């Protein structure tokens, strides 16, 4: 497994065949630290790219989201030009979703998977989205919130996997272990 420092948005070295970049959107310093800890637990073919988005302004809804997505999309090109998966927790999940939608129009086959964690479906109505997302989505949700998570199915036309997690706190060891199992399994299948 290879790790890149947060915000290190320079072209990556040639990757091994079957490798994939896992881009994680951190909307706080604490979530960035948690993502960085994943590097030792991810499979070797997964390159970790934790991105600190807290310095970009608002991360959920509002007028700043469109500008934020545009800035991130431009800055992430070194990662987005390679096969990748996107992971967003809480507000970072909406950013990951927006980046996946943009990639669908630019290079539809490079975004291999979208993980949205502890985040309700987008606030826009499905008819406002240009096209449904054609990327497999895994929605990770806290106990008792399945009904709010089901709205994701209106935004995608591929597989939607729903997984209830044991906790909502990113620093919970049981949650971390479960997330690593899920990510390694899904991205491991993509490398075959």
C-alpha atoms as a printed R data frame, in Angstrom:
    type eleno elety resid chain resno       x      y       z
1   ATOM     1    CA   UNK     A     1   0.000  0.000   0.000
2   ATOM     2    CA   UNK     A     2   1.293  3.430  -0.849
3   ATOM     3    CA   UNK     A     3   0.334  6.607   0.958
4   ATOM     4    CA   UNK     A     4   0.534 10.196  -0.145
5   ATOM     5    CA   UNK     A     5   0.632 13.122   2.193
6   ATOM     6    CA   UNK     A     6  -2.546 15.187   2.397
7   ATOM     7    CA   UNK     A     7  -2.822 17.895  -0.225
8   ATOM     8    CA   UNK     A     8   0.179 16.438  -2.110
9   ATOM     9    CA   UNK     A     9  -1.456 16.866  -5.470
10  ATOM    10    CA   UNK     A    10   1.420 16.140  -7.795
11  ATOM    11    CA   UNK     A    11   1.459 13.445 -10.478
12  ATOM    12    CA   UNK     A    12   1.842  9.991  -9.015
13  ATOM    13    CA   UNK     A    13   4.545  7.540 -10.055
14  ATOM    14    CA   UNK     A    14   3.625  4.708 -12.385
15  ATOM    15    CA   UNK     A    15   1.476  2.300 -10.470
16  ATOM    16    CA   UNK     A    16   1.601 -1.452 -10.357
17  ATOM    17    CA   UNK     A    17  -0.959 -3.216 -12.551
18  ATOM    18    CA   UNK     A    18  -4.304 -3.476 -10.812
19  ATOM    19    CA   UNK     A    19  -3.566 -0.658  -8.394
20  ATOM    20    CA   UNK     A    20  -6.224  1.816  -7.382
21  ATOM    21    CA   UNK     A    21  -6.121  5.168  -5.603
22  ATOM    22    CA   UNK     A    22  -8.453  5.593  -2.630
23  ATOM    23    CA   UNK     A    23  -9.240  9.316  -2.361
24  ATOM    24    CA   UNK     A    24 -10.639 10.167   1.082
25  ATOM    25    CA   UNK     A    25 -12.277 13.531   1.734
26  ATOM    26    CA   UNK     A    26 -11.545 14.819   5.239
27  ATOM    27    CA   UNK     A    27 -13.568 17.798   6.423
28  ATOM    28    CA   UNK     A    28 -11.698 18.113   9.721
29  ATOM    29    CA   UNK     A    29  -8.200 17.598  11.072
30  ATOM    30    CA   UNK     A    30  -9.371 14.638  13.154
31  ATOM    31    CA   UNK     A    31 -10.870 12.781  10.187
32  ATOM    32    CA   UNK     A    32  -7.689 13.453   8.203
33  ATOM    33    CA   UNK     A    33  -5.665 11.788  10.976
34  ATOM    34    CA   UNK     A    34  -7.979  8.769  10.895
35  ATOM    35    CA   UNK     A    35  -7.611  8.406   7.144
36  ATOM    36    CA   UNK     A    36  -3.825  8.599   7.429
37  ATOM    37    CA   UNK     A    37  -3.904  5.721   9.923
38  ATOM    38    CA   UNK     A    38  -5.536  3.513   7.308
39  ATOM    39    CA   UNK     A    39  -2.325  3.255   5.279
40  ATOM    40    CA   UNK     A    40  -1.024  0.300   7.293
41  ATOM    41    CA   UNK     A    41  -4.279 -1.652   7.050
42  ATOM    42    CA   UNK     A    42  -5.059 -1.271   3.349
43  ATOM    43    CA   UNK     A    43  -4.061 -3.947   0.840
44  ATOM    44    CA   UNK     A    44  -0.820 -3.386  -1.086
45  ATOM    45    CA   UNK     A    45  -2.512 -2.453  -4.371
46  ATOM    46    CA   UNK     A    46  -4.436  0.435  -2.735
47  ATOM    47    CA   UNK     A    47  -2.777  3.851  -2.752
48  ATOM    48    CA   UNK     A    48  -4.175  6.135  -0.087
49  ATOM    49    CA   UNK     A    49  -4.762  9.821  -0.877
50  ATOM    50    CA   UNK     A    50  -6.308 11.622   2.125
51  ATOM    51    CA   UNK     A    51  -7.415 15.101   1.065
52  ATOM    52    CA   UNK     A    52  -8.062 17.871   3.586
53  ATOM    53    CA   UNK     A    53 -11.058 19.830   2.346
54  ATOM    54    CA   UNK     A    54 -11.593 21.824   5.542
55  ATOM    55    CA   UNK     A    55  -9.630 24.769   4.166
56  ATOM    56    CA   UNK     A    56 -11.917 25.111   1.163
57  ATOM    57    CA   UNK     A    57 -14.970 26.446   2.989
58  ATOM    58    CA   UNK     A    58 -18.424 24.960   3.325
59  ATOM    59    CA   UNK     A    59 -18.662 21.256   2.583
60  ATOM    60    CA   UNK     A    60 -22.376 20.581   2.733
61  ATOM    61    CA   UNK     A    61 -25.046 22.237   0.642
62  ATOM    62    CA   UNK     A    62 -25.258 25.941   0.010
63  ATOM    63    CA   UNK     A    63 -23.780 28.042  -2.754
64  ATOM    64    CA   UNK     A    64 -20.181 27.243  -1.837
65  ATOM    65    CA   UNK     A    65 -20.498 23.552  -2.649
66  ATOM    66    CA   UNK     A    66 -20.380 24.042  -6.425
67  ATOM    67    CA   UNK     A    67 -17.247 26.206  -6.196
68  ATOM    68    CA   UNK     A    68 -15.665 23.798  -3.746
69  ATOM    69    CA   UNK     A    69 -16.291 20.854  -6.072
70  ATOM    70    CA   UNK     A    70 -14.828 22.746  -9.012
71  ATOM    71    CA   UNK     A    71 -11.677 23.619  -7.041
72  ATOM    72    CA   UNK     A    72 -11.252 20.063  -5.818
73  ATOM    73    CA   UNK     A    73 -11.908 18.577  -9.231
74  ATOM    74    CA   UNK     A    74  -9.117 20.681 -10.725
75  ATOM    75    CA   UNK     A    75  -6.666 20.019  -7.884
76  ATOM    76    CA   UNK     A    76  -7.299 16.267  -7.840
77  ATOM    77    CA   UNK     A    77  -6.548 15.631 -11.510
78  ATOM    78    CA   UNK     A    78  -3.281 13.807 -10.717
79  ATOM    79    CA   UNK     A    79  -5.343 11.205  -8.844
80  ATOM    80    CA   UNK     A    80  -8.473 11.271 -10.981
81  ATOM    81    CA   UNK     A    81  -6.560 10.386 -14.167
82  ATOM    82    CA   UNK     A    82  -5.955  6.911 -12.718
83  ATOM    83    CA   UNK     A    83  -8.372  4.207 -11.574
84  ATOM    84    CA   UNK     A    84  -9.709  5.375  -8.228
85  ATOM    85    CA   UNK     A    85 -12.352  5.005  -5.565
86  ATOM    86    CA   UNK     A    86 -13.810  7.849  -3.528
87  ATOM    87    CA   UNK     A    87 -14.590  7.776   0.192
88  ATOM    88    CA   UNK     A    88 -16.472 10.468   2.062
89  ATOM    89    CA   UNK     A    89 -17.618 10.491   5.677
90  ATOM    90    CA   UNK     A    90 -20.442 12.834   6.768
91  ATOM    91    CA   UNK     A    91 -20.185 16.051   4.709
92  ATOM    92    CA   UNK     A    92 -17.245 14.613   2.770
93  ATOM    93    CA   UNK     A    93 -19.644 12.050   1.269
94  ATOM    94    CA   UNK     A    94 -21.512 14.739  -0.662
95  ATOM    95    CA   UNK     A    95 -18.212 16.015  -2.063
96  ATOM    96    CA   UNK     A    96 -17.209 12.507  -3.101
97  ATOM    97    CA   UNK     A    97 -20.597 12.095  -4.803
98  ATOM    98    CA   UNK     A    98 -20.211 15.372  -6.711
99  ATOM    99    CA   UNK     A    99 -16.682 14.471  -7.841
100 ATOM   100    CA   UNK     A   100 -17.952 11.058  -9.009
101 ATOM   101    CA   UNK     A   101 -20.699 12.759 -11.045
102 ATOM   102    CA   UNK     A   102 -18.155 15.054 -12.703
103 ATOM   103    CA   UNK     A   103 -15.850 12.139 -13.474
104 ATOM   104    CA   UNK     A   104 -18.723 10.271 -15.090
105 ATOM   105    CA   UNK     A   105 -18.846 12.965 -17.774
106 ATOM   106    CA   UNK     A   106 -15.071 13.331 -18.212
107 ATOM   107    CA   UNK     A   107 -13.709  9.777 -17.857
108 ATOM   108    CA   UNK     A   108 -16.565  7.432 -17.010
109 ATOM   109    CA   UNK     A   109 -14.540  4.301 -16.337
110 ATOM   110    CA   UNK     A   110 -11.937  5.689 -13.939
111 ATOM   111    CA   UNK     A   111 -14.137  6.044 -10.852
112 ATOM   112    CA   UNK     A   112 -14.504  2.425  -9.802
113 ATOM   113    CA   UNK     A   113 -16.412  2.776  -6.526
114 ATOM   114    CA   UNK     A   114 -17.993  5.375  -4.258
115 ATOM   115    CA   UNK     A   115 -18.163  4.902  -0.492
116 ATOM   116    CA   UNK     A   116 -20.491  7.252   1.389
117 ATOM   117    CA   UNK     A   117 -20.360  6.977   5.149
118 ATOM   118    CA   UNK     A   118 -22.770  8.296   7.772
119 ATOM   119    CA   UNK     A   119 -24.425 10.630   5.298
120 ATOM   120    CA   UNK     A   120 -28.018 11.059   4.197
121 ATOM   121    CA   UNK     A   121 -28.730 11.109   0.476
122 ATOM   122    CA   UNK     A   122 -28.222 14.415  -1.374
123 ATOM   123    CA   UNK     A   123 -30.705 17.231  -0.787
124 ATOM   124    CA   UNK     A   124 -31.363 17.844  -4.498
125 ATOM   125    CA   UNK     A   125 -34.255 16.009  -6.024
126 ATOM   126    CA   UNK     A   126 -33.201 13.202  -8.370
127 ATOM   127    CA   UNK     A   127 -34.831 14.963 -11.338
128 ATOM   128    CA   UNK     A   128 -32.390 17.867 -10.836
129 ATOM   129    CA   UNK     A   129 -29.379 15.644 -11.404
130 ATOM   130    CA   UNK     A   130 -28.190 15.507 -15.003
131 ATOM   131    CA   UNK     A   131 -27.782 11.733 -15.027
132 ATOM   132    CA   UNK     A   132 -27.853  8.985 -12.467
133 ATOM   133    CA   UNK     A   133 -24.450  7.924 -11.239
134 ATOM   134    CA   UNK     A   134 -23.174  4.824 -13.024
135 ATOM   135    CA   UNK     A   135 -20.715  3.784 -10.324
136 ATOM   136    CA   UNK     A   136 -21.274  1.116  -7.665
137 ATOM   137    CA   UNK     A   137 -22.044  2.799  -4.334
138 ATOM   138    CA   UNK     A   138 -21.617  1.459  -0.826
139 ATOM   139    CA   UNK     A   139 -23.623  3.467   1.695
140 ATOM   140    CA   UNK     A   140 -22.442  2.953   5.266
141 ATOM   141    CA   UNK     A   141 -24.948  4.076   7.845
142 ATOM   142    CA   UNK     A   142 -25.398  4.229  11.633
143 ATOM   143    CA   UNK     A   143 -27.909  2.063  13.472
144 ATOM   144    CA   UNK     A   144 -31.492  3.213  13.028
145 ATOM   145    CA   UNK     A   145 -30.975  5.432   9.982
146 ATOM   146    CA   UNK     A   146 -31.701  3.056   7.100
147 ATOM   147    CA   UNK     A   147 -34.770  5.027   5.993
148 ATOM   148    CA   UNK     A   148 -32.697  8.218   5.440
149 ATOM   149    CA   UNK     A   149 -30.001  6.305   3.558
150 ATOM   150    CA   UNK     A   150 -32.422  4.651   1.121
151 ATOM   151    CA   UNK     A   151 -32.682  7.926  -0.807
152 ATOM   152    CA   UNK     A   152 -29.280  7.180  -2.373
153 ATOM   153    CA   UNK     A   153 -30.977  4.647  -4.671
154 ATOM   154    CA   UNK     A   154 -32.642  7.523  -6.548
155 ATOM   155    CA   UNK     A   155 -29.241  8.919  -7.581
156 ATOM   156    CA   UNK     A   156 -27.522  5.853  -8.968
157 ATOM   157    CA   UNK     A   157 -28.253  3.281 -11.647
158 ATOM   158    CA   UNK     A   158 -25.656  0.687 -10.621
159 ATOM   159    CA   UNK     A   159 -25.394 -1.385  -7.473
160 ATOM   160    CA   UNK     A   160 -26.263  0.189  -4.139
161 ATOM   161    CA   UNK     A   161 -24.977 -1.743  -1.180
162 ATOM   162    CA   UNK     A   162 -26.236 -0.767   2.269
163 ATOM   163    CA   UNK     A   163 -24.111 -1.651   5.302
164 ATOM   164    CA   UNK     A   164 -25.058 -0.801   8.863
165 ATOM   165    CA   UNK     A   165 -22.009  0.120  10.933
166 ATOM   166    CA   UNK     A   166 -21.556 -0.424  14.676
167 ATOM   167    CA   UNK     A   167 -20.834  3.211  15.528
168 ATOM   168    CA   UNK     A   168 -20.926  6.764  14.200
169 ATOM   169    CA   UNK     A   169 -17.577  7.848  15.660
170 ATOM   170    CA   UNK     A   170 -14.711  7.616  13.179
171 ATOM   171    CA   UNK     A   171 -12.266  6.969  16.028
172 ATOM   172    CA   UNK     A   172 -14.129  3.867  17.265
173 ATOM   173    CA   UNK     A   173 -11.774  0.849  16.822
174 ATOM   174    CA   UNK     A   174 -14.662 -1.477  15.864
175 ATOM   175    CA   UNK     A   175 -15.759  0.969  13.186
176 ATOM   176    CA   UNK     A   176 -12.200  1.308  11.861
177 ATOM   177    CA   UNK     A   177 -11.791 -2.465  11.651
178 ATOM   178    CA   UNK     A   178 -15.098 -2.854   9.825
179 ATOM   179    CA   UNK     A   179 -14.284 -0.042   7.380
180 ATOM   180    CA   UNK     A   180 -10.935 -1.658   6.516
181 ATOM   181    CA   UNK     A   181 -12.650 -4.997   5.862
182 ATOM   182    CA   UNK     A   182 -15.213 -3.352   3.595
183 ATOM   183    CA   UNK     A   183 -12.729 -1.226   1.644
184 ATOM   184    CA   UNK     A   184 -10.134 -3.990   1.226
185 ATOM   185    CA   UNK     A   185 -12.794 -6.449   0.058
186 ATOM   186    CA   UNK     A   186 -14.414 -4.098  -2.459
187 ATOM   187    CA   UNK     A   187 -11.204 -2.675  -3.874
188 ATOM   188    CA   UNK     A   188  -9.578 -6.107  -3.835
189 ATOM   189    CA   UNK     A   189 -12.281 -7.394  -6.153
190 ATOM   190    CA   UNK     A   190 -11.625 -4.484  -8.520
191 ATOM   191    CA   UNK     A   191  -7.953 -5.445  -8.841
192 ATOM   192    CA   UNK     A   192  -8.705 -8.927 -10.206
